[in-house]
Amino acid sequence: MVVPPVMTPLVATLVGVPAVDVSPLNCAGPNACEIVGIYTSIFWIAMAVLVVVGGLIVYAALRFRRRDDKEPAQVHGNPRLEILWTAIPVVIVGFLFIRTALRIDYVRNGPPPQQTIQVSGIQWAWQFKYPNGRTSTTKLTIPVGQVVRLQVTSKDVLHSFWVPRLGGQIYAKPGFPNSGWIEASQPGQYFGQCNELCGLGHWFMYLEVDAVSEADYQAFLSGAPPPGAGPPPAEKANGVTPATNVGETDDLKFVPTSATVKVGDVVQWTNDGTSIHSVTFDNQQVPSLDTQNGGEKYELKFLKAGTYHYVCTFHVAAGMQGTITVTGG
């Protein structure tokens, strides 16, 4: 069963998979921590008001619960009391307004960015384009301790980019660029979710932010294989006659879903529809295609026997996946 990593502990327990920490209160970056600070101020002031008002209501209910026939003293006004209960809310609201206004620009715009990454929401996955032109889908890699500016838009419907532990929501609107920023104080993996209902696959439109060292980030941008990795089991092969063609349809299927080829054969994927697809392999040594528009083709030459599973990251929720079995060699 395919299960997104972003879920509550209760749901995770019910389906039998580990949950991840997505609580915004457990902030892991200066943007998110600033939001938590503002929220905490509002929360404790609200709790104080609740205790005072609730206490007075309980006191009045207990103190005057018994009635008699005597007419109580009639009070037609108390200027001091009226000034007091007007001044207290004014002071509270004024404090919260100033507290928020002084930090709203920081939360929105942040310090000068050290990286700028383009983010596109597409039903139902996130695509990222880095400064050197490299792209990735679903997983965003950033250098730890650096301010990353996110230029966010959508290619279809309204989405909302949100990684709760790193910052606030950034709306992704079709044809309308929006921006925000994140920074991870510690290396690690941080998870998020599209926070705007965007169709049947909305529940699976999660994302992962991988905060790594500067050296690892530069290695990621260059596309260098991980240390100790052997020869890749496949390579790109443009303009070579394919042994097998796999079609990608607007019904959100790979046709055929499984194919068998020999070592040295070329497999071609063709987007026969108008929807955006991808060809993303579980084996990270196999070159993947992050985005494939209608009519585009993608070829791979397989160099090593084995079974290679792949998915369309935009339509995983619809079960769009396939398998290539390579024999011989």
N, C-alpha and C positions, 0 to 999 in steps of 0.2 A: 504493500500500500504506500502510495506517495503522500507524504505528510509534510507540510511546510514547517520550518523550525520555529516560527513565531506563533506561540499559543500560550494560553494560560496554564499554570501548573495543573489545574483540575482537568482541563481537556487533555493535556499530555498524559495524565494518569489514566484517563479513560481509554485512550487509544494505545497506550503502552509504549510511548516514546519519551525520551528526555526533553524537558522544557528548557528554554534559555531565558536569561534575565533580560527583560525588556522594560523594566520599571523605570520611568523617568525620574523617580526619586533617587535612584542609584546612579546619579550622573557620573559620566566619565570624560567630560570635556567642559571647558569654560563656558560655552554657550548654554549647554544644558544646565550647568550648575547655577548660572545666573537666573535662569527661569525658575529653578527649584527654590532659590533664595526669595524671589518675589512671591512665589506660591506659598512658601512657608510663612512669610509675614502675614499674608492674607488669611491663611488657615488659623494661625494662633489668635489673631485679632477676632476672627469670626467665632472661635471657640470661647474667647473671653466674653463676647457679647451674649453668646448662647447661655453661658453659665450665669451671668448677671440677670438677664431677662428671665431665663427659666427659673432661677432662684426666687426672684420677686413674684413670679406667678404662683410657684408652689407655696411660698410664704403667705400670699394673700388667700389662696385656697384653704390653707390650714387655719390661718389666724381668724378668718371671718366665715368659717364654714357653718357656724350656728347662727340662726337668725332670731331676732326678737321683734316685738311690735313697736319698738321705739324708732322714731324717725332719726336717721343719722344726721350729723352736722353737714350742712350744705356748703360746699366750696364752689365759688363762682369764678375763681381764677387765682393763679399763683405765679406772678411774673418771674420770680427767681427760679422756680422749678421749670417753667416753660423755657426760660433762657438756657438753663442747664441742659435739658434734654434736646434742645436744638443745637447747642454748642458742641456737645459730645459727638454726635454723628458728623458734624462739619469737620471737626478735628480728625476723626478717623478717616473719612473719605479724602480729606485734604492730604493726610499722610500717605495713604495708598496711592493717590494720584501722583504726588511728587516722587514717591519711591519708584513707581513704574515709569514715569516720564523721563527720569534721569537715566534710566538704563535701556529704554526701548530702542534707541539708536544703536547701542552696542549689540543688543540681541539680534536686530535686523541686519546690520551691516558689518559689525565686528571690526577687528584690527585689519590692517592691510594684508591681503592674501598672499601666500607664498606659492599656491597652486590654484589654477582655475580649471574646473572639470565640467564638461557639458553633460547634462542629465536629460534623458528623454523617457517619458512614460508611454508605453505601448501596451495595448491589451495583449497579454497580462504579464508584463515583465518590465524591468528597468534596463536601459542601455546607457553606458557611460563612455564618453570620448575624452581621452586624456590630451595634455598639451602637445604631445608628439604625434597625435593622430591615431594612436592605438585605441581600440575599443574593447569593451567587455560587457557582458550581460549578467544581471542579477547580483554579481559580486563587484563591489567598488573597493579598490585598493588605494590607500592613502598613506603618506608618511606620518608617523607618530610625532606629535608635538608641533605640527605645522598647521597654520590656518588655511583651510581649503575653501575657496569660493565655488559654489555650485550654481551654474546657470541652468535653470530647470524649465522644461517645456513639455508639451504632450503632442503626440502625432495623431491622436484620435479623439478621445474624450477626456473629461476632467479627471485628473488623478491628484494624489497628495503624497509627496515624499516625506517620510518621517522615520528617523532613527531615534527613538525616545531618549537613549542614554547620551546622545551626542548633540542634540539641538531640537528646535521646534519644527513644526510642519512648514513645508514649502509647497504651495499649490502649483500643480503642473497644468497649465491651461493651453489648449490648442491655439497656436499662432500668437501667443502672448508670453514672451520670455519673463521669467521670474527669477529671483536670486535669493540666496541665503548662504550660510556658512556653517561648517562644522570643524571641530578639532578634537582629536583623541589624545588624552593626556598619557595614556598607557597603551602599549601594544596589546593586541587581542582582536577578537571578533565581536562585532556589535550588529544586532539584528534589527530590522525595521519592517514596515508593512505599508502598502498603499492604504491611506486612511480616508479614501473617498470611494464610495460605492461606484464601481465602474463596469459592471457587467457580470456575467456568469462566472468568470474566472477570477473575480476580485479576491476571493478568499485565498488564492494561491499567489498573489502578486507581492511576494515578500522580497526583501533585499538583505544583503550582508555587506557590512563594511569591514574590511580587513586592514587594521592599522599595523604597519610594519616599519622597520628601521629604514633610514634613508638609503642605505646600501641595497636592501631588499627591494625597495621601491624602484630604484634605478634599474635593478636587474629585471624587475617586472616590466618596466617600460620598454626595455631593450628586447624583451622576449627570450632572454637567455634561459636555457633549460636548468632545472634544479641541479645542485651538485650531486655527482654520482649517477646521473641519468644516462642510460645507454642510448644507442641509436634509436631514433624515432621509428615507430612501426608503420608510419605512413607519411607521405609528403604531398604537397600540392602539385598538381599536374595539369597545367593549362593547355588547351588545344590538342589533347591526346584523345584518340577514339576510345570511348568508354566500353567496358565489357558489360556494364549494367547501368541502367538509368533508373533513378528513383524520383518519382514525381511528388510534388508537394501541392496539396489541393486546398481550396477554400473550405472544404469539409473538415479541415484540420487533421489530415492524415498523411502519412508517408505511404506511397504506393509504388512497389510492394513494401510491407512493413519489415520483411526480412529478405535477405538476399545472400547467396553464396557465390564467392569468387575465388580465384587462385592468387597466390603470391605473385605480385607484379601486375595484376589487373588494375584497371582504373574504374572507379565508380563515380558516376555523375549525378548530382542532385539538381533538379530543375523546378523552380517555383512556377507552377502552372496556373496559379490564381492571382489574386490581387492583394491578399493579406501578406503582411510581413512575417517571415519565418526565420529560423536559424537552424544550423546543424551543429549541435554541441555534444561532444563525446565525453563519456565518463572518464575515459583514459585521457589525462591531460597532455600526454605526449602526442596524441593525434591532433593535428591542426583542426580547429573548429572555425565555423563561420558564424559571427555574431549576428549579422543582419543580411537577409536575402530578400530583395524586393521582387515583385512580380516580373517574370520573364528571365530573371538572372539564373546563371548556372554556376555550379561549384564542383570541381573535380579533385579527387584524391587517389593517389596510387598507393596501394597497400604493399608493404615490404616484409611483413612478418605474419605468420599464421596466428590465428586466434579469433576470438569472438569480440566484437566491438559494438557496444550499445550506445545509442545517441538519442537525443531528444530535441524538440523545438522548445527552447526556453520560454518563448512567449505563450505557448499553448500546452504546457505540461499538464495543467488542470484538465484539459480536454483529452489527455491520454495520447498526445502526438509524440510517438517514439518509434524507433526502429532498431534493427540489428543487422550488422554485416558480419558474416562468417567467412574467414579467409582460410583456405586449405592449401596444403603443399608447403614447399620450402623447407 
